[in-house]
Amino acid sequence: MFSYSAVAEKSLQTCRYLAIIAAIAAPMSTAVTSVACVLMILTWLVAGQVWQGLKLSAAQPAGKMLLLFFAWLIIGSLYAETSWAEKITTLTSWKKLVYTFVLFGVFYQTPWKKRFVEFYLAVMAFGAVIAIPLWLLDIPIKGRGEAGIFMTNHSSQSMAFVVAALCCIFLLKEASLQKKRVLLGLLALFLLNVFFISPSRSGYLALPVAAVFAFINLYGYKKIPHILGVTTLALALVLLTSSTLQQRIRLGVEEITHYQTSEKVTSMGVRVVFYQNAWELIQNKPLLGYGTSSFKSVYSAHVAPKYRDWRGEPATDPHNQFLFVWVENGLIGLLLFLAYIFTAVRQGAALQPYGAIAASVLVAIAASSLFNSNFKTFPEGNLLAFFVGCLLAQQSTHEAKTDRA
């Protein structure tokens, strides 16, 4: 006999599995992630718990801040001097945070959080093992460039392993001796990939910053001197032994030093130009900004008459998430964005271990977003959205009483 409640329950379970698939696929496959996201939303709708889920999401501190930030993005689109097509494109680029909000009301059960992390670690461990022979044998994958890189790009692969390493750090504390050995082995595997195989400078920054946050969260503020000391020694050791890291840092310093005389665009040089001109734009309209979707038009108009080389080329993003928000949505938008990050980190830090994992991932992405717009990029943005949405979700008192597996 047909039972809608049974269909709804199956749909909700399918929705959760699709969220796990989307998170795992985010740094590896745009197509798989996109399909998983669409199916996740559809099964969420079929489950018939949309209103209850949204109320649960909105009741959480991070959910409230997301709603405020979304509201300001929409308001910003109303005064932006751009076409509606451009406004809609920019608003939809923030849809990853919509997934986070939806998942706040879906992933509140601890067994599902555990399942999420276990599946993610299993796949990333397999990926980390694959990367090693590719790197040792100097075998580049077509379209990826560097040897050992098989995901979307070196930045997304590095961030995927940064997230996996953070999972290991939090799970170590409560694990049995046997599981500790496994987790330590996995942690070493992920660290090898981040610091020795990947040329991603974002990973070099994100992991130490997030690891310091993680250890402070685990062992308390009184241990900060010890944590900073150990982290500094570990980074010094890595710097002395990793030729990949040395080369990337040396190249970055060279690009920054010679960006004014360089005849071609360089990764770090163009960022310096972006930051300088974005700051000039901010000084003209600091409070409200130029409106959601405005960055490309206002930046291009600003630099075109100013330069006669690559520095005068148009850009859609300053490669700094915080400057991007400030240019488009003003100081008000930036403060709301920072308030969301602060609130989510605070909410997660109180929920060991899974909420704290989400908080540390958010700290990692926020650190890397000083040099990228990783909240909006497809691989990192979706990875962040699903980790925060799935692992930060809180269960209301009512849901706790009526919890269903």
Buried (B, 14 or more C-beta within 10 A) or exposed (E): EEEEEEEBBEBBBBBBBBBBBBBBBBBBBEEBBBBBBEBBBBBBEBBBBEEBBBEBBBEBBBBBBBBBBBEBBEBBBEEBEBEEEBBEEBBEBBBBBBBBBBBBBBBBBEEBBBBBBEBBBEBBBEBBEEBBEBBEEEEBEEEBEBBBBBBBBBBBBBBBBBBBBBBBBBBBEEBEEEEBEBBEEBBEBBBBBBBBBBBBBBBBBBBBBBBBBBBBBBEEEEBEEEBEEBBEEBBEEBEEEBEBBEEBBEBBEBBBEEBEEBEEBBBBBBBBBBBEBBEEBBEEBBEBBBBBBBBBBBBBEBBEEEEEEBBBEEBEBBBBBBBBBBBBBBBBBBBBBBBBBBBBBEBBBEBBBBBBBBBBBBBBBBBBBBBBBBBBBBBBBBBBBBBBBBBBBBBBEEBEEEEEE
